[in-house]
Amino acid sequence: MAKKLRIKQIRSAIGRLENQKRTIRALGLGKLRKTVVHDDHPSIRGMIHTIRHLITVEEIDGE
């Protein structure tokens, strides 16, 4: 089973750097408390690292 990541936006992107706003959008977020699930890949981990102060991340077992 592949690992998956549940990502939830907990802080607003208002007033943040443009690359952080684009990363929020690229992950499929944009509104507070919105949750998305992504596969655990190095590229996703890099995006998470960029906006780690705006989100929470939880590892879950994939399907």
C-alpha positions in Angstrom: 0.0 0.0 0.0 1.3 3.4 -1.0 1.5 6.2 1.6 -0.7 9.2 1.2 -0.7 12.6 2.8 -3.7 14.4 4.1 -3.0 18.1 3.9 -5.2 20.7 5.5 -4.9 24.5 5.2 -5.1 26.2 8.6 -3.8 29.7 7.9 -4.6 32.2 5.2 -2.3 33.0 2.2 -3.2 36.7 2.4 0.0 38.8 2.7 2.3 35.8 1.9 4.9 35.6 -0.8 3.7 34.9 -4.4 5.5 31.5 -4.6 3.6 30.4 -1.4 0.3 31.5 -2.9 1.0 29.5 -6.1 2.1 26.5 -4.0 -1.3 26.6 -2.1 -3.1 26.6 -5.4 -1.0 23.8 -6.9 -1.8 21.5 -4.0 -5.5 22.1 -4.5 -6.0 24.3 -1.5 -7.2 27.9 -1.2 -9.8 28.1 1.5 -9.3 27.6 5.2 -9.9 24.2 6.6 -10.0 22.6 3.1 -8.4 19.2 3.0 -6.8 17.3 0.1 -5.1 13.9 -0.2 -2.0 13.5 -2.3 0.5 10.6 -2.8 3.7 10.8 -0.9 6.3 12.0 -3.5 9.4 14.1 -3.1 7.8 16.9 -5.1 4.8 17.1 -2.8 7.1 17.0 0.2 9.0 20.0 -1.3 5.7 21.9 -1.7 4.8 21.0 1.9 8.1 22.4 3.1 7.5 25.7 1.3 4.2 26.3 3.1 4.7 24.3 6.3 3.6 27.3 8.4 0.2 27.4 6.7 -0.9 23.7 6.7 -1.0 20.6 8.8 0.0 17.2 7.3 -1.0 13.7 8.3 0.3 10.5 6.9 -2.4 7.9 6.0 -2.4 4.5 4.5 -3.3 4.5 0.8 -5.7 2.3 -1.0 
